[in-house]
Amino acid sequence: MRENGFSCDEGMVYYILSKEKVPVKFDRELLDRTGALLADMRRAVQRGELPPPLENSQRCDRCSMAGICLPDEVNLLREMGAEKEPTQESNPEERIRMLLASRDDQVPLYVVGQGKTVRKRGERLEVWSYEEGKISEARVREISKVCLYGNAEITTPAMVELMQRNVPVLHFTHGGWFQGIALGMSHKNVQLRIQQFRWAEDEERSLSVARKIVSGKIENCRTRLRKYDPGVPSSVLTSLASLSQDAENASSLQSLLGIEGAAGKAYFSRFGEMLKVGEESFSFEERNKRPPKDPVNSTLSYLYGILVKELFSTLLAAGFDPYLGFYHQPRYGRPALALDMMEEFRPIIADSVAFRLFNKKELKDTDFIKTGIGISLTAEAKRKLIAGYEQRMQTEIVHPIFGYKVSYRRVLEIQARLLSRVLSGELSEYPAFVIR
């Protein structure tokens, strides 16, 4: 203001609760301090380096950016990396605060079937059917994404409203194949994408992330067998433990692929033992796809498809390019990074949903259509799978590293944010999500 000819010798701080105004004199000490802070900020921006996260600062409590910055989580992981092995005095539950920044109450809206249209009416979205009229509605502020299957439509006013609120609209074929996404100008973190492309071009850096992802996936497969397959031979568990360690030390992506393949063969050799259905039509012999040859494989393929689109939108929100991965190699149309991030969650999210639906007899033989080349799902079966998937994603667990309760949907976001911290140099290695 002084540079523009105004006399400005003091400012005013206004406290909303007490409705009190407190004058602040602009003396030389305050001006010098402000100038120094601005110079530090400009230098940080010019260097393109993130400042280290605050430690135990009250400013982080209920900060709207805490769920993105993850200050306590990043600091703990850096300490654990420095210590190599956490001591008994290092109790995450005592040092990590439960940050309440990210909303977990928003859920996806799924629209499945012919002749469905999504319309906007005030602050709500309504789903209409040509034959039945209005069949459901939801508040816009409670929706995290809209998933349209088959020939389901959405009106322009509804699309514009969702784009303004940064709510993605995902389009799928009737069979569940991901076709595309419509999203507003939600994220502009070009620096993260620059780092992502640099890491993807560096084979050793890519391998360092891929090792952790594959090792974490194998550990989660081993834990699932140990918990839900009482008759699993100790040799299978020992083999998976050894393969997880081999993945940590893999010398190339090719050898890592071989290790993952061996682990998958061991895991799926016991997959059928965790199915308690007693029906021959629901037996499991081996993993097959494109097209799946039995109901179990058809269910798994559909659930994996839902999970990868979830990670696709999560990575977009974090600022990544979902098509450029570190383990899965780039190929036209392949969401390689979303496939990377899905690996560690296959057994604990998608496989878990499949087991629950089959073992509780929610899926029946009539839910599957047998064709000459494979097995497909009925519309009712897809609704059951989506409902089971959403129930799993909203399930809260105690985070194995940070010690606070968090939903699986929030876990996916945390993992994406932590990966971005690895690429920025704040963390030395990617911490895969491994259940206990």
C-alpha positions in Angstrom: 0.0 0.0 0.0 2.9 2.3 0.7 4.4 1.6 -2.7 1.1 2.9 -4.2 1.1 6.1 -2.2 -1.0 5.2 0.8 -0.2 5.9 4.4 -0.2 2.6 6.2 1.2 2.4 9.7 -0.9 -0.3 11.4 -3.2 -3.2 10.7 -6.1 -4.8 12.6 -6.6 -8.4 13.8 -10.2 -9.3 14.3 -11.3 -12.3 16.5 -14.6 -13.8 15.4 -15.6 -15.5 18.6 -15.0 -12.5 21.0 -15.7 -9.9 18.2 -12.6 -8.0 19.4 -10.3 -5.9 17.3 -6.6 -5.7 18.1 -4.4 -3.1 16.4 -0.9 -4.2 15.2 1.7 -1.5 14.6 3.9 -1.9 11.5 7.2 -1.2 13.1 10.6 -1.8 11.6 11.1 -5.1 13.4 7.8 -6.5 12.1 8.5 -5.3 8.5 12.0 -6.8 8.5 10.6 -10.1 9.8 7.9 -10.1 7.2 10.4 -9.3 4.4 12.7 -12.2 5.5 9.8 -14.7 5.5 8.7 -13.6 2.1 12.2 -14.0 0.8 12.4 -17.5 2.2 9.1 -18.4 0.6 10.2 -17.1 -2.8 13.5 -19.1 -2.6 11.6 -22.3 -1.7 9.3 -21.8 -4.7 12.2 -21.1 -7.0 14.0 -24.2 -5.8 10.9 -26.3 -6.4 11.4 -28.2 -3.2 8.8 -28.8 -0.6 9.7 -27.6 2.9 9.8 -30.4 5.6 6.5 -31.1 7.3 5.9 -29.5 10.7 6.5 -31.6 13.8 3.7 -31.8 16.5 2.4 -28.4 15.5 -1.1 -27.3 16.6 -1.5 -25.7 13.2 -2.0 -29.2 11.7 -5.0 -30.0 13.9 -8.1 -29.8 11.7 -6.1 -28.1 9.0 -7.9 -28.5 5.7 -4.7 -29.6 4.0 -3.5 -32.1 6.7 -5.0 -35.1 4.8 -2.9 -34.1 1.8 0.3 -32.9 3.6 0.3 -35.9 6.0 2.9 -34.2 8.3 2.8 -36.8 11.2 2.8 -39.8 8.8 5.7 -38.5 6.8 7.7 -37.6 9.9 7.2 -41.1 11.4 8.2 -42.9 8.2 11.3 -40.8 7.9 12.2 -41.6 11.6 11.5 -45.3 10.9 13.7 -45.2 7.9 16.5 -43.6 9.9 16.2 -46.1 12.7 15.8 -49.1 10.2 13.9 -50.9 13.0 11.5 -49.1 15.2 12.2 -49.5 18.9 9.6 -50.4 21.6 9.6 -46.7 22.6 8.4 -45.8 19.1 4.7 -46.3 19.5 2.8 -44.9 16.4 -0.4 -44.7 18.4 1.2 -42.3 20.8 2.8 -40.1 18.2 0.4 -40.0 15.3 -2.7 -37.8 15.6 -6.0 -38.7 14.0 -6.2 -36.0 11.4 -9.8 -35.2 10.4 -9.2 -33.4 7.2 -10.3 -35.9 4.5 -14.0 -36.7 4.3 -14.8 -40.4 4.4 -18.6 -39.9 4.3 -18.7 -39.3 0.5 -19.6 -42.4 -1.5 -19.8 -43.2 -5.2 -23.1 -43.2 -7.1 -23.5 -46.2 -9.3 -26.0 -46.2 -12.2 -26.3 -49.6 -13.9 -28.7 -50.6 -16.6 -30.4 -49.5 -19.8 -32.6 -46.4 -19.9 -31.2 -44.7 -16.8 -30.6 -40.9 -16.7 -28.9 -38.8 -14.0 -30.5 -35.4 -13.6 -29.8 -32.4 -11.4 -32.5 -30.9 -9.2 -31.3 -28.3 -6.8 -28.6 -29.7 -4.6 -29.5 -33.3 -5.5 -28.9 -35.7 -8.3 -31.9 -37.8 -9.3 -31.7 -41.1 -11.2 -34.6 -41.6 -13.6 -35.7 -44.6 -15.6 -37.7 -44.4 -18.8 -40.1 -47.1 -17.5 -40.3 -46.5 -13.8 -39.7 -42.7 -13.4 -37.6 -41.5 -10.6 -35.9 -44.4 -8.8 -33.4 -42.8 -6.5 -31.7 -39.6 -5.5 -28.6 -38.4 -3.6 -27.2 -35.1 -2.3 -24.4 -33.8 -4.5 -22.2 -33.0 -1.5 -22.4 -36.6 -0.4 -21.1 -38.0 -3.7 -17.5 -38.8 -4.3 -17.9 -40.0 -7.9 -20.5 -41.0 -10.4 -20.1 -44.4 -12.2 -22.2 -44.9 -15.3 -22.5 -48.5 -16.8 -23.8 -49.3 -20.2 -26.1 -46.7 -21.9 -26.8 -44.8 -18.7 -26.9 -41.0 -19.4 -26.2 -37.8 -17.5 -27.6 -34.4 -18.4 -25.4 -31.3 -19.1 -26.6 -29.4 -15.9 -25.7 -32.4 -13.8 -22.3 -32.8 -15.5 -21.4 -29.1 -15.1 -22.4 -29.2 -11.4 -20.2 -32.2 -10.8 -17.2 -30.7 -12.7 -17.5 -27.5 -10.6 -17.3 -29.6 -7.5 -14.4 -31.7 -8.8 -16.5 -34.9 -8.7 -15.4 -37.3 -11.5 -17.9 -39.0 -13.8 -16.6 -42.4 -15.0 -18.0 -44.3 -17.9 -18.0 -48.1 -18.3 -19.3 -50.6 -20.8 -22.3 -52.8 -19.8 -19.7 -55.5 -19.1 -17.7 -53.2 -16.7 -14.8 -52.1 -19.0 -13.6 -48.7 -18.1 -14.1 -46.3 -21.1 -13.2 -42.8 -19.8 -13.6 -40.1 -17.2 -15.0 -36.6 -17.1 -13.4 -34.3 -14.5 -13.2 -30.6 -13.8 -10.0 -28.7 -13.2 -9.3 -30.4 -10.0 -5.5 -30.7 -9.8 -2.7 -28.6 -11.2 0.4 -30.2 -9.6 2.5 -30.3 -12.7 5.7 -30.6 -10.7 4.6 -34.0 -9.4 4.0 -35.3 -12.9 7.5 -34.0 -14.0 9.0 -36.1 -11.1 6.8 -39.1 -12.1 8.1 -39.0 -15.7 11.7 -38.7 -14.4 11.3 -41.7 -12.1 9.6 -43.8 -14.8 12.6 -43.1 -17.2 15.0 -44.3 -14.5 15.0 -48.1 -14.3 16.6 -48.3 -10.9 14.2 -45.8 -9.4 11.2 -47.5 -10.9 12.5 -50.9 -9.6 12.8 -49.5 -6.1 9.1 -48.7 -6.1 8.1 -51.9 -7.9 10.0 -54.1 -5.3 8.0 -52.6 -2.5 4.7 -53.0 -4.3 5.2 -56.7 -5.2 6.7 -57.5 -1.8 3.7 -56.0 -0.1 1.2 -57.9 -2.3 2.9 -61.2 -1.5 2.8 -60.4 2.2 -0.9 -59.7 2.0 -1.5 -62.9 0.1 0.4 -64.8 2.8 -1.6 -63.2 5.6 -4.9 -64.0 3.9 -3.9 -67.7 3.6 -2.6 -67.8 7.2 -5.9 -66.3 8.6 -8.5 -68.0 6.4 -7.0 -71.3 5.2 -6.5 -73.5 8.3 -5.2 -76.4 6.2 -2.6 -74.4 4.3 0.7 -76.3 4.2 3.6 -74.6 6.0 5.6 -75.0 2.9 3.3 -72.6 1.0 3.6 -70.0 3.7 7.4 -70.4 3.9 7.6 -70.1 0.1 5.5 -66.9 0.1 7.7 -65.4 2.9 10.8 -66.3 0.9 9.4 -64.8 -2.3 8.4 -61.6 -0.5 12.0 -61.2 0.6 13.2 -62.1 -2.9 11.0 -59.3 -4.3 12.7 -56.8 -1.9 16.1 -57.8 -3.5 15.1 -58.3 -7.1 17.8 -57.1 -9.5 15.5 -56.3 -12.4 11.8 -55.9 -13.4 12.0 -59.2 -15.4 13.1 -61.1 -12.3 10.4 -59.3 -10.3 7.8 -60.5 -12.7 9.0 -64.1 -12.3 8.8 -63.8 -8.5 5.3 -62.4 -8.6 4.2 -65.1 -10.9 5.6 -67.8 -8.6 3.8 -66.2 -5.6 0.6 -66.0 -7.6 0.7 -69.6 -8.4 1.3 -70.6 -4.7 -1.5 -68.3 -3.6 -4.1 -69.4 -6.1 -3.2 -73.0 -5.5 -5.0 -72.6 -2.1 -7.6 -70.1 -3.3 -10.3 -72.7 -3.7 -9.8 -73.9 -0.1 -11.0 -70.6 1.2 -14.3 -70.9 -0.7 -16.9 -72.5 1.6 -19.7 -73.0 -1.0 -19.9 -76.7 -1.6 -21.2 -76.2 -5.1 -19.3 -77.7 -8.1 -20.3 -74.7 -10.2 -18.4 -72.4 -7.8 -15.2 -74.4 -7.6 -11.9 -72.8 -8.4 -9.1 -74.6 -10.2 -6.9 -71.7 -11.5 -6.9 -68.0 -12.3 -8.1 -67.4 -15.8 -9.4 -64.3 -17.6 -10.3 -62.7 -21.0 -12.8 -64.3 -20.8 -13.2 -65.9 -17.4 -14.1 -69.6 -17.6 -16.0 -69.9 -14.3 -18.1 -67.8 -11.9 -15.3 -67.2 -9.4 -12.9 -65.9 -12.0 -15.7 -63.8 -13.5 -16.3 -62.2 -10.1 -12.6 -61.6 -9.5 -12.2 -59.9 -12.9 -15.2 -57.6 -12.3 -13.9 -56.6 -8.8 -10.4 -56.0 -10.1 -12.0 -53.7 -12.7 -13.8 -51.7 -10.0 -10.7 -51.4 -7.9 -8.5 -50.2 -10.7 -11.0 -47.4 -11.6 -11.1 -46.4 -7.9 -7.3 -46.0 -8.0 -7.4 -44.3 -11.3 -9.5 -41.4 -9.9 -7.6 -41.4 -6.6 -4.3 -41.0 -8.5 -5.7 -38.2 -10.6 -6.8 -36.4 -7.5 -3.3 -36.7 -6.0 -1.8 -35.2 -9.2 -0.4 -38.3 -10.9 -0.7 -39.4 -14.5 -2.5 -42.8 -14.0 -1.1 -44.1 -17.4 2.6 -44.0 -16.4 3.6 -46.7 -14.0 6.8 -48.0 -12.4 6.1 -51.8 -12.5 3.5 -52.2 -15.2 5.1 -50.9 -18.4 3.3 -48.2 -20.4 1.1 -49.3 -23.2 -1.6 -47.5 -25.2 -4.8 -47.3 -23.0 -3.3 -49.2 -20.0 -3.6 -47.3 -16.7 -0.2 -48.6 -15.6 0.2 -46.7 -12.3 -3.4 -47.6 -11.2 -2.5 -51.2 -11.9 0.8 -50.8 -9.9 -1.1 -49.4 -6.9 -3.8 -52.1 -7.1 -1.4 -55.0 -6.6 -1.0 -54.7 -2.8 -4.8 -54.3 -2.4 -6.0 -57.2 -4.6 -6.0 -59.8 -1.8 -7.3 -57.6 1.0 -10.1 -55.7 -0.9 -11.2 -57.5 -4.2 -10.5 -61.1 -3.1 -12.0 -60.4 0.3 -15.3 -59.2 -1.2 -15.4 -62.3 -3.5 -14.9 -64.7 -0.5 -17.6 -62.9 1.5 -20.2 -63.0 -1.3 -19.6 -66.6 -2.1 -19.2 -68.0 1.4 -22.3 -66.2 2.6 -24.2 -67.5 -0.4 -25.2 -64.0 -1.6 -24.1 -65.0 -5.1 -26.1 -67.8 -6.6 -25.8 -69.9 -9.8 -28.5 -67.8 -11.4 -26.3 -64.7 -11.1 -24.1 -66.0 -13.9 -24.6 -66.4 -17.6 -22.8 -69.3 -19.3 -21.8 -68.6 -22.9 -19.8 -70.6 -25.4 -16.6 -68.8 -24.6 -16.9 -68.0 -20.9 -19.0 -66.7 -18.0 -20.5 -63.3 -17.6 -22.5 -61.6 -14.8 -26.2 -60.7 -14.7 -27.2 -57.1 -13.9 -28.3 -58.3 -10.4 -25.0 -59.9 -9.8 -23.2 -56.7 -10.7 -25.3 -54.8 -8.1 -24.4 -57.4 -5.5 -20.7 -57.0 -6.3 -20.8 -53.2 -6.2 -22.7 -53.3 -2.9 -20.1 -55.7 -1.4 -17.3 -53.7 -2.7 -18.7 -50.4 -1.2 -19.2 -52.1 2.1 -15.5 -53.2 2.1 -14.3 -49.7 1.1 -16.2 -48.1 3.9 -14.9 -50.6 6.5 -12.6 -49.0 9.0 -9.4 -50.6 10.2 -6.5 -49.7 12.5 -3.7 -48.6 10.2 -0.8 -51.0 10.6 1.8 -48.2 10.7 0.1 -45.1 11.9 -2.2 -46.7 14.5 -5.4 -44.6 13.8 -8.7 -45.9 12.4 -9.2 -45.3 8.8 -11.4 -46.6 6.0 -10.0 -48.6 3.1 -11.0 -45.8 0.7 -8.9 -43.4 2.7 -6.1 -45.9 2.8 -5.9 -45.7 -1.0 -5.6 -42.0 -0.9 -2.9 -42.1 1.8 -0.8 -44.5 -0.3 -1.1 -42.2 -3.3 0.0 -39.3 -1.2 2.9 -41.2 0.3 4.1 -42.2 -3.2 4.2 -38.6 -4.1 6.4 -37.9 -1.1 8.8 -40.6 -2.3 9.0 -38.9 -5.7 9.6 -35.5 -4.1 12.4 -36.9 -2.0 10.7 -36.5 1.4 10.7 -40.3 1.9 13.5 -42.6 0.9 11.3 -45.6 0.0 7.7 -46.4 -0.7 5.9 -47.9 2.3 3.6 -50.6 0.9 0.3 -51.2 2.8 0.7 -54.6 4.6 -2.0 -56.0 6.8 -1.1 -57.7 10.1 
